[in-house]
Amino acid sequence: MVKNTQKPIKKISNKKPVPDVALMVESILGCKWSLHVLDQVRRGINRPGAMVRQSTGLTTKVLNERLNKMLRFDILEKISYPEVPPRVEYNLTDFGKRFVGVLDAVAKLQQEYSSQQTEETG
């Protein structure tokens, strides 16, 4: 018998299932492009074409995978405009703004830890 080690998804009434935030952090931190895309959206670069042009090495395929993951996690929202040619923009949701704050705290902790290690060895 194989034991299921994955954490269950919590349900809140009739709304969609709420994923585990710890798994979200792990998933986003585990991908350099996810962090890069979040940083671009936060800086106002919210159109996919502009994101690819601003990022050496980022492909459209990888960008779409990262954007879809963040849409599923409710970190980003997608806005489609009924224009020709079609225009799509991504923005942080309220949850996404809070989530980015967690990532900022991790970056700050890393910076403090690195400084501490430099002082101890120097």
C-alpha positions in Angstrom: 0.0 0.0 0.0 1.4 3.4 -1.0 0.9 6.2 1.5 -0.2 9.5 0.1 2.2 12.2 1.4 0.6 15.1 -0.4 -1.3 17.6 1.8 -5.0 17.7 1.3 -6.6 20.7 -0.3 -8.8 22.6 2.1 -12.3 23.5 1.0 -14.2 26.6 2.0 -18.0 26.3 1.5 -18.9 26.1 -2.2 -15.9 28.1 -3.4 -13.1 26.5 -5.3 -10.5 24.5 -3.3 -7.8 26.5 -1.5 -4.3 25.2 -2.1 -1.8 24.9 0.7 0.2 28.2 0.8 3.4 26.4 1.8 3.2 24.4 -1.4 2.6 27.6 -3.3 5.8 29.1 -1.8 7.8 26.0 -2.6 6.5 25.9 -6.1 7.2 29.5 -6.8 10.6 29.7 -5.1 11.6 26.5 -6.9 11.5 28.2 -10.3 13.7 31.2 -11.2 11.3 32.3 -13.9 8.3 32.4 -11.5 10.2 34.9 -9.3 11.3 36.9 -12.4 7.7 37.1 -13.8 6.3 38.2 -10.4 9.0 40.9 -10.2 8.1 42.1 -13.7 4.4 42.3 -13.0 5.1 44.1 -9.8 7.2 46.7 -11.7 4.3 47.2 -14.2 5.5 45.0 -17.1 2.2 43.1 -17.3 1.9 42.1 -21.0 3.3 38.7 -22.1 5.2 40.0 -25.1 6.9 42.7 -23.1 7.9 40.2 -20.4 9.6 37.9 -23.0 11.4 40.9 -24.6 12.6 42.1 -21.3 14.0 38.7 -20.3 16.9 37.0 -22.0 16.3 33.3 -22.0 12.6 33.3 -21.1 10.6 31.6 -23.8 6.9 32.1 -24.5 6.2 28.4 -23.5 7.9 28.8 -20.1 6.2 32.2 -19.5 2.8 30.7 -20.3 3.4 27.8 -17.9 4.4 30.2 -15.1 1.5 32.6 -15.7 -1.0 29.7 -15.7 0.4 28.4 -12.5 0.1 31.8 -10.8 -3.5 32.1 -12.2 -4.4 28.8 -10.6 -2.8 29.9 -7.3 -4.8 33.1 -7.5 -1.6 35.2 -7.3 -2.3 36.9 -10.7 -5.4 37.9 -12.5 -5.8 37.9 -16.3 -7.5 40.7 -18.1 -8.4 40.2 -21.7 -9.4 43.1 -23.8 -11.8 42.6 -26.8 -9.5 44.3 -29.3 -7.9 43.4 -32.6 -5.2 42.3 -32.2 -6.2 40.8 -28.8 -4.5 42.3 -25.7 -4.0 40.5 -22.5 -2.6 41.9 -19.2 -1.7 40.3 -15.9 -2.0 42.0 -12.5 -1.4 40.9 -8.9 -4.5 40.0 -7.0 -4.9 41.1 -3.4 -3.7 37.7 -2.4 -0.8 38.1 -4.9 0.3 41.3 -3.3 0.4 39.6 0.1 2.2 36.6 -1.4 4.9 38.8 -2.9 5.4 40.3 0.6 6.3 36.8 1.8 8.8 36.4 -1.0 10.3 39.8 -0.1 10.6 38.6 3.5 12.5 35.5 2.3 14.9 37.7 0.2 15.5 40.0 3.2 16.2 37.1 5.4 18.7 35.7 2.8 20.4 39.1 2.6 20.7 39.4 6.4 22.0 35.8 6.7 24.6 36.5 3.9 25.8 39.6 5.6 26.1 37.8 8.9 28.1 35.0 7.3 30.4 37.5 5.6 31.1 39.3 9.0 31.9 36.0 10.7 34.3 34.9 8.1 35.9 38.3 7.5 
